[in-house]
Amino acid sequence: MLHSWEAWGTSPTSACPDDDGSIGISPAATAAWRAHAAIQGSTPQVGRADAYLQAASRATRSGIEGVVPNVWPINVFEPSWSLYTLHLARLFAHPALADAVRVIVAQLDTRLSVRGLGPALHFAADADDTAVALCVLRLAGRDPAINALRHFEIGELFVTFPGERNASVSTNIHALHALRLLGKPAAGTSAYVEANRNSHGLWDNEKWHVSWLYPTAHAVAALAQGKPQWRDEYALAALLQAQRDDGSWGAGRASTFEETAYALFALHVMDGSEEPTARWRIAQAVARALEWMLARHAAHALPQTPLWIGKELYCPTRVVRVAELAGLWLALHWGRRVHAEGAAP
């Protein structure tokens, strides 16, 4: 409710800035609250809200005063999703990243409570952030309690937030992945994830991201967890068919680096087959994708395409940049391996 205070709030006494100075980690809600509060006279809370809005504006790196993010901060969502993405690219245990991974894992372990985790330290817990954090902790060798996720379980589904009207496919995908990693029964959640494919065997009914490639990559990883030889012919065929002539992927008119990375994550899961023709087709798709990515890669460039759904479409730049770089690394590593093996149809 606080995240959307600007839509319903009229009295500043109905909310109070959190420790960061925000109203529901929303610059829009905070600005609206600050305007109402200022009318009633300057208070320490108004000063804290001003400081928050200034910091939020600086976080955009736009250099334009007053331009603020859709949501800020997201200091739990960012590290959790980044490490989860490293796992999708088989980079989670890479020695070069060990120190950084260790620090983030320790932070998540400390922050995870019996209520779970939200996208930021001062925000309500939700099933999506909780599930991904549990995945990351388990991948790091920790043994987190599943109880934090059970708070969001209703029947065989997991709601993102209590009172959610339409379930999120990706939230249940992440819950499934967490359950399987922790060795817990997940038949109902698995059935729900399977039932939410489209006629092509892909996942496109997603409420937090506009591209079908995002939930598809994560669903493939969750369904394949614990099954090294897992491969779904429908999903594989649809992914290969969706690749564009230039080697990229995209749900809209234009392809994006982010979506192409998601496609590579999914294909990598299904590359464990001993069937040579399938492996050759995947290798050819990866080679074309790599050529496209190398032609467009720019060091230190920030992603620009807003594909994530909040109050508006937005782009969590750190999360997306990790996906882009991890996808590029995976394609490069994959290409070297295929070349060494001499893959052929």
N, C-alpha and C positions, 0 to 999 in steps of 0.2 A: 504493500500500500504506500509506504513512504517513497518508494522509487518513482511513483507517479503522483506525488503530492500536488504538483502544479495543476493536475486535472480536477482535484476535489478540495484541496485545502484553501481555507479562507482566513483562518486564525492562526497566527504563528505559534500559539500555545498548543496547537494540536501536534506539534513535532518539535524535536530538539536536535541540533546538529550532533553527529557522532564524533568520535575522537579525531577524525580527519577534518571535521568541519562541514561534512556533507549531510544532506537530507537524502538518505537512501542511495548513496553513491551515484546520484544523478545531478549533473550540473543544471539541468532544466528545473528540477524540483528545488534545488538549492537556491537558484536565482529567484524563483517565484517566492519561496519562503523568505529570502532576504529582503525582497521588495516590500512584503507585508510587514516584516519585523522592523524595518527601517522607519516606517511611518509612525510606529509607536515609540520611537526614540532609539538612540544608539545604545547597544548592549554589547557585552563581550562576545555573545553568540554571533552577532552581526559581523564583528571583526573576524571571527573564525570562519564564517561563511565566505567572507571576502577573500581571505587567505586561501581557502580551498578552491574558489573559482579561479584565482590567479594561477595556482599550481596546476589546475586542470587545463587551463589555457596553454601554459608552457608545455604541458605533456603532448600537445598536438604537434609541436615543432613547426607550426605554421608561421610563427612570427607575427600573427595578427591578433591583437588584443581583443578578447571577447569571443573568439572562436574556441569552442570547447568540445570535448568528446561526447559521444552518445552516452557513455557510462564510464565512470572513473572514480577510484582506482579499481583495477581487477587483479589485485596482487596475490590472489590464490588461483584464479582461473588461468592467468598467464603461465606461471611455472608448471602447474599441473598438466595443462594441455601440451606444453612444450616437451615435457618429459615423455608423455604418452606418445607424442609424435615421433620422438626418437626411437621408441620401441617399434613403431610401425615401420621405421626405416632400418631396423636392426642396428641402431646406434646407441641404444641405452647403456650397454656395457663397454662402449668404446673407451680405451685407456685415455685418449686425449680429452675426454669429457668427464672422467671419473670424479675429479675434484668438484666441478660445478654440480654434477648430479648428486653427489654426497651432501652438499650444502642444502640443496633444495629439498631433498628427501628428509633431512633432519628437520627442516622447517615445517614441512607438511605433517610429519609425525607428531611434532609438538602441537601444531594447531588443530589437528583432528580431535574433535570431542565426541562424546556419546551422541550429540545431536547432528554430527556430520560437519560439512563445510559448505560455505557459499562462495561466490566469485571473489569476494573481498573479505578482509578480516572483520569488518564492521557491517556485515550484511547477513540476512537470514540464510540458514543452510538450505541446500537443495539436493535432490537425488543425483543430478548430473555431475556437479562438482565433487560430491561425496564419492560417487562411483569411480570417477577418473582418479581421484586421490588414492582410493583403495587399490586400484590397479597399479599405480606408480609405486606405492609402498610395498606391495607384494612383489613386484618385479625387482625391487631393490633388496629383497630378502627379508623384509619385515613381515610380521604376522598380525596385521590390523584386525580388529574385531569387526565382524559384518553387521553388528547391531546398529551401527550408525546409519547404514543403508536401509535397515528394516523399517525405520520410522516412516519411510515413504512408500511402503509396500501396501497395495490394496488388492487383495485377491492375488492374481498372478501378474499384475502390472505394477510398475513403479511410476508414481506421479513426480513431476519435477518439483513442484511446490504443493503443499496442502491446499486442497480446494481447486486444483487445476481442472479445467473443464474438458480439454482435449489433450490426451496423452502425447508425449513426445517420443517419436520413434528412436531418436539418437540417445535419449536418456535411458530407454530400456536396452538399447544396444550396449551402452556402457555398463549398465547394471549387470547384464548377462556376462560381459567380459570379467567384471569383478567377481561375480559368483563362481565362474569357472576357474579363475586364477586361485581363488581361495578354497576350491574344492567343495563348494556347496551345491545342493540340488538346484537345478535351473531349468527344469523341463518346461514349466509354464512360460517363463520369460523367453526361452528359446523358441517356443511355438509362436509366441506373439511376434517376435522379430521375423521369423520365417513367413508368417501370415501377412506381414506388411510389405512384401515385395510387390512390384508391379508385374505386368504380364511378361516383361522381358527378364525378370529375375533380379531386378535392381531395386534400390530403396530410394524413393523420391517423395515420400510423404513426410517432409521434415519441417518443423516449426522454427528452428533456430538458425537455419542456413538455407540459402536459396538454391544451392546446387545439389543435385542427386549424388554427386561424386563424394561429397563429405560423408553422409551416412553409409554409403555403399562401402567405402574403404574401411570404416570402423566396424560395420557389420561383418564383413569378410574376416577381419581380424578376430572378432569375438567368436564367430561360429567355428573358426579354425583352431581356436585355443585348445591345446592338448591333442590335436589331431594333425601330426606333421604332414600327412599325405592328403589332407583335405583339399578338395577342389570342386567347385560347382560349375558344371558345364554351361548352364544358362547364364549365370553371371559373367563367366569368362567370355562367352561368345558375345554378349551384349557390350561388355567393356571394349573388346577388340573392334567391334563394329562401330562403336561410338567415337573411336579415334579419328581425328580429322586428317585430311590429306597431308597437311604439313607436319603431322606427328603429335599434335597437341590434343587436349581435351577441354571442353567447356560446355556448360549447360545453356549459356546464352548465345548471343550473336558472336561474341569474341571469346577466344580461349583465354585461360589465365594460367599463370605459373602454378598457382595454388591448386587448382583443380587437376592439372596435369600430374602434380605430385601425388594427389590422392589416388589417381588411377594407377600410378606406379606402385603405391603401397599395396593396393588390392591385388595387382598382378603378381607381385612378389610372393604373396601368400600362396597363390595358386601355381607357382612355378616349381613346386616340389614333385611334380608328377614324373614318373619314369617313361611316360608316353612321349616319344621324340618329336612327333609332329606338333603337339601342343606346346612343347617347350620351344620349338623353333619359331612358332607363330608369336609367342610371347617375346622371345628374343628380338624378333624383327620389330615388334611394336616398341620395345624399349629403345632400340637403336634409333628409330625415327624420333621418339620423344626426346632422347638425349640431344640429338642434332638441333631440334627446335629450342630446347632449354639453353644450350650453350650459345646459340645465336642471340638470345635475349637476356642472358644473365649479366647483371651489372653489380659489381661489388658495392656494398653499403647502400644499395638502392632499397627504398621502402616500398612495400606493396601499396597499391592505390585502389584496387577494385573492391568496393564494399559488397560482400556476399553474406555477411552475418546479419541476423535479424534481431533487432532490439526494438526501441521505440521508432527507429528508422534503420535503414541498411547502414552497416558500419563495417570497418575493417580493423580487427585487433592486430596491429602491425607486428608486434613481437611474435604472436602465435602463428600468424600467417608466414612471416619470414622464416621461422624455424621449419615450417612445412616445406617452403620453397627450397631452402638449402638442403634439408634432409632428402627431399625428392631428387635433387640434383646429385647429391652424393651417392644415393642408391643407384641411380642410373649409370653413373661413372663406374662405380664398383661392379655393378652387374655386367656392364659392357666388357670390362677387363676379364671378368670370370668367364663369360661366354666365349671371348676370343681365345682364352687359354684352353678351354675345353673343345674348341672347334665345333661348336653346335651347328648342326645341319639337319634338314628335314629327312 
